[in-house]
Amino acid sequence: MRPERTAGAGLALAVLSAFTFGTSGTFAHSLIDAGWSPAAAVTARVGIAAVLLGVPAAWALRGRWAVLRRNAGMVATYGVLAVAGAQVAFFNAVQYVPVGVALLLEYLGIVLVVGWMWAVHGQRPTTLTLAGAVVSLGGLAFVLDLGGGGHADIRGVVWGLVAAVGLAGYYVLSARVDPALPSVTMASTGMAAGALLLTALGLLGAIPMHATFGDVTFAGHRTSWLVPIAGLSVVAATIAYVAGIGAARILGARLSSFAGLTEVLFAVLIAWLLLGELPAGIQLLGGVLILGGVALVRAGEPREAAEPEARAVAAPEVVGTAP
C-alpha cells in the first residue's frame, strides 16, 4: 500500500475514534437523567467494553502472561486514575454543564502534563508550549464566562477539572507503559480494573451506585435503557479504542493526538443535534482558544518526548475520556 493511502487510512481511523469518543457524553446524559449514577454508567461502559476487548487483548498478548504480571501495578493505576477517575468525573460534570464545556475542561489535562513534566522531571517547556498553555488558560476564562454572571455551574467546572487530572494521568501513564504490553491489552485490562474498583466501592457504599431499567429519553424519544448502554460500551468505548489504537500505530502519537482534538467539535455537534445543548457564544470562543492552545502545546513538544506515547496512546476520553 502506498504511504499516502496508509496515512489516509490512519487519519480516517483517528477521525472515527474522535467521533465515537465524542458520543459518550450524550449517551451518558440520557442515563443520568433517567436516574443512573455517574459511577454506574461508567461501570457499565468500561465493564462491557473490557469483555468485548478481552479476546483481541488475549490474542495480542500471545501467551506472554509474564508481561501482564510485571505490569500489574501500572495497569491498576491506569484503571483507577485514567479510566475510572477520569470518566466518573466527566460524567458528573455533564450533570451541571453542557457536554461540550465538560469536554473542553477535561482537555486542559494536556496542559497539566506540561506542568507535571516541568515540576517533577525538570523538562522545561518550549516557548511554543508555554504560549499554548497561556492561550488555553485564557480560553478557560471565556468558557467559565467569568464576566457573565456565573453562567457555568461551579460543580460542573470542578468535576471537569478533576477529569482533566485524570486525562493528564492517562498521558503520563501511557508514556511509561512497557512497550512489550500491547495497547489493546492495556486498554482492556485497564478498563477491567476500573470496573472492578467501581463495583467494589459501590458494594461498600463508598460511592453512589444506582441504575434504572425502564425506558429513557434519548434524542427526544423514549427508548430502552439498553440503547444508551450499547452506545456507551460498543460505540464510545470498544470502537473508539480500537480505532484510536489503529490510528496511533499508523500515524504515531503526535499526529493522531492532533486529529483527536476533533472529539470536542464532534461532542458539541452531537450534543446540539440530539440534546439541544449549545454553549453560549463566549464559551464557544473560549473553546476555540482552548483547542488552539492545546494544539500549540502539542506542536511545541520535543519529538522525542512525544514518541513514547505511541506505544500505548489510543485517543484521549475521557477516559475520556481517556481517556
CORVEN-V275178 format. One record per residue. PSI is psi as a letter, one per 40 degrees, with the letter a starting at -180 (999 if undefined). OMEGA is omega in degrees with one decimal (none if undefined). Layout:
psi->PSI omega->OMEGA
psi->PSI omega->OMEGA
This chain:
psi->h omega->-178.2
psi->i omega->-176.3
psi->d omega->-177.1
psi->d omega->177.1
psi->d omega->177.1
psi->d omega->178.8
psi->d omega->178.4
psi->d omega->177.2
psi->d omega->178.4
psi->d omega->178.7
psi->d omega->178.3
psi->d omega->177.8
psi->d omega->180.0
psi->d omega->179.1
psi->d omega->176.4
psi->d omega->178.6
psi->d omega->-179.9
psi->d omega->-179.4
psi->d omega->-177.3
psi->d omega->173.9
psi->d omega->-177.7
psi->e omega->179.1
psi->e omega->-170.2
psi->d omega->-178.3
psi->d omega->-179.7
psi->d omega->176.7
psi->d omega->-177.7
psi->d omega->-178.1
psi->d omega->-178.1
psi->d omega->178.3
psi->d omega->-178.3
psi->d omega->176.4
psi->d omega->-179.2
psi->e omega->176.4
psi->e omega->176.4
psi->i omega->170.8
psi->i omega->178.1
psi->d omega->-179.6
psi->d omega->178.7
psi->d omega->178.8
psi->d omega->179.4
psi->d omega->-179.3
psi->d omega->178.0
psi->d omega->-177.6
psi->d omega->-173.2
psi->d omega->179.3
psi->d omega->179.2
psi->d omega->179.8
psi->d omega->178.8
psi->d omega->178.3
psi->d omega->-178.9
psi->d omega->179.7
psi->e omega->-176.0
psi->d omega->-178.5
psi->d omega->177.3
psi->d omega->178.0
psi->d omega->178.6
psi->d omega->179.2
psi->d omega->-179.8
psi->d omega->-178.8
psi->d omega->176.5
psi->f omega->174.5
psi->e omega->-179.0
psi->g omega->-175.5
psi->d omega->177.8
psi->d omega->178.0
psi->d omega->-180.0
psi->d omega->-179.3
psi->d omega->-177.3
psi->e omega->177.2
psi->e omega->-175.7
psi->d omega->-180.0
psi->d omega->178.4
psi->d omega->179.7
psi->d omega->179.8
psi->d omega->178.9
psi->d omega->177.8
psi->d omega->-179.3
psi->d omega->-178.6
psi->d omega->-172.4
psi->d omega->-171.0
psi->d omega->-179.8
psi->c omega->-174.7
psi->d omega->-176.4
psi->d omega->-177.3
psi->d omega->-175.7
psi->d omega->176.4
psi->d omega->178.8
psi->d omega->-179.5
psi->d omega->-179.7
psi->d omega->172.8
psi->d omega->-178.4
psi->d omega->-176.1
psi->e omega->172.0
psi->d omega->-170.5
psi->d omega->179.8
psi->i omega->178.0
psi->i omega->-178.1
psi->d omega->-178.6
psi->d omega->179.4
psi->d omega->179.1
psi->d omega->-178.4
psi->d omega->176.7
psi->d omega->177.8
psi->d omega->-180.0
psi->d omega->-177.0
psi->e omega->173.5
psi->e omega->176.1
psi->d omega->178.4
psi->d omega->176.2
psi->d omega->178.3
psi->d omega->178.3
psi->d omega->179.2
psi->d omega->179.1
psi->d omega->178.6
psi->d omega->-178.1
psi->d omega->179.1
psi->d omega->-174.6
psi->d omega->-172.6
psi->d omega->-173.9
psi->e omega->176.8
psi->f omega->178.4
psi->g omega->-177.0
psi->h omega->-179.1
psi->i omega->177.0
psi->i omega->178.0
psi->d omega->179.7
psi->d omega->178.8
psi->d omega->178.2
psi->d omega->177.9
psi->d omega->178.7
psi->d omega->178.9
psi->d omega->179.7
psi->d omega->178.9
psi->d omega->179.8
psi->d omega->179.5
psi->d omega->174.2
psi->d omega->176.6
psi->d omega->178.4
psi->d omega->178.8
psi->d omega->177.7
psi->d omega->179.2
psi->d omega->178.4
psi->e omega->178.5
psi->f omega->-173.4
psi->d omega->-179.9
psi->e omega->-174.6
psi->f omega->176.1
psi->f omega->175.6
psi->f omega->-177.7
psi->d omega->-177.8
psi->h omega->178.6
psi->h omega->-174.7
psi->d omega->179.1
psi->d omega->177.2
psi->d omega->179.4
psi->d omega->-179.5
psi->d omega->179.1
psi->d omega->178.0
psi->d omega->178.7
psi->d omega->173.8
psi->d omega->176.2
psi->d omega->177.5
psi->d omega->176.6
psi->d omega->178.0
psi->d omega->178.3
psi->d omega->177.1
psi->d omega->176.6
psi->d omega->177.5
psi->d omega->-178.3
psi->d omega->-178.1
psi->d omega->-179.9
psi->d omega->-179.5
psi->d omega->-179.0
psi->e omega->-176.9
psi->e omega->-175.9
psi->i omega->174.5
psi->h omega->-178.8
psi->e omega->177.9
psi->e omega->-179.9
psi->h omega->-177.5
psi->i omega->-177.5
psi->d omega->-177.7
psi->d omega->176.5
psi->d omega->176.5
psi->d omega->-179.5
psi->d omega->-176.9
psi->d omega->-178.3
psi->d omega->177.1
psi->d omega->177.7
psi->d omega->176.6
psi->d omega->178.6
psi->d omega->178.6
psi->d omega->180.0
psi->d omega->179.7
psi->d omega->179.2
psi->d omega->-178.7
psi->d omega->177.7
psi->d omega->179.4
psi->d omega->179.2
psi->d omega->177.7
psi->d omega->179.6
psi->d omega->178.7
psi->e omega->-179.4
psi->e omega->-178.0
psi->d omega->177.7
psi->i omega->178.0
psi->h omega->179.8
psi->g omega->-179.7
psi->i omega->-177.3
psi->i omega->175.3
psi->i omega->-173.9
psi->f omega->174.1
psi->a omega->178.0
psi->i omega->176.8
psi->i omega->175.8
psi->h omega->179.9
psi->h omega->-179.8
psi->f omega->176.8
psi->e omega->-178.5
psi->i omega->175.1
psi->h omega->-178.8
psi->i omega->179.8
psi->i omega->176.8
psi->d omega->179.9
psi->d omega->-178.4
psi->d omega->177.2
psi->d omega->177.0
psi->d omega->177.3
psi->d omega->179.1
psi->d omega->-179.3
psi->d omega->-172.5
psi->d omega->-176.7
psi->d omega->-175.8
psi->d omega->-171.1
psi->e omega->177.9
psi->c omega->-173.8
psi->d omega->-179.6
psi->d omega->-177.1
psi->d omega->-179.3
psi->d omega->-177.6
psi->d omega->178.4
psi->d omega->179.4
psi->d omega->178.1
psi->d omega->177.9
psi->d omega->179.8
psi->d omega->-178.9
psi->d omega->-178.8
psi->d omega->179.3
psi->d omega->-172.9
psi->d omega->-170.0
psi->i omega->-175.5
psi->d omega->-173.1
psi->d omega->-176.9
psi->d omega->-178.9
psi->d omega->178.6
psi->d omega->173.5
psi->d omega->179.0
psi->d omega->179.9
psi->e omega->177.8
psi->d omega->178.7
psi->e omega->176.6
psi->d omega->-179.3
psi->d omega->-179.3
psi->d omega->178.1
psi->d omega->-178.1
psi->d omega->178.8
psi->d omega->-178.8
psi->d omega->-179.0
psi->d omega->179.4
psi->d omega->178.3
psi->d omega->-177.0
psi->d omega->-172.8
psi->d omega->-177.0
psi->e omega->-176.7
psi->e omega->180.0
psi->h omega->174.3
psi->h omega->179.1
psi->i omega->177.5
psi->i omega->-177.4
psi->d omega->-179.1
psi->d omega->178.4
psi->d omega->175.7
psi->d omega->176.0
psi->d omega->177.0
psi->d omega->178.0
psi->d omega->177.2
psi->d omega->-179.8
psi->d omega->178.8
psi->d omega->179.4
psi->d omega->178.1
psi->d omega->179.4
psi->d omega->178.1
psi->d omega->178.1
psi->d omega->177.7
psi->d omega->177.8
psi->d omega->-179.6
psi->d omega->-179.3
psi->d omega->-177.0
psi->e omega->178.9
psi->h omega->170.5
psi->h omega->-175.6
psi->d omega->-177.8
psi->d omega->178.1
psi->d omega->-177.0
psi->d omega->-171.6
psi->d omega->179.9
psi->d omega->-179.7
psi->d omega->-177.6
psi->e omega->-179.5
psi->d omega->-173.3
psi->e omega->-174.9
psi->h omega->172.9
psi->c omega->174.0
psi->i omega->-175.7
psi->i omega->179.3
psi->d omega->-117.3
psi->g omega->162.5
psi->e omega->-178.8
psi->f omega->-153.4
psi->g omega->3.5
psi->d omega->-52.7
psi->999 omega->none
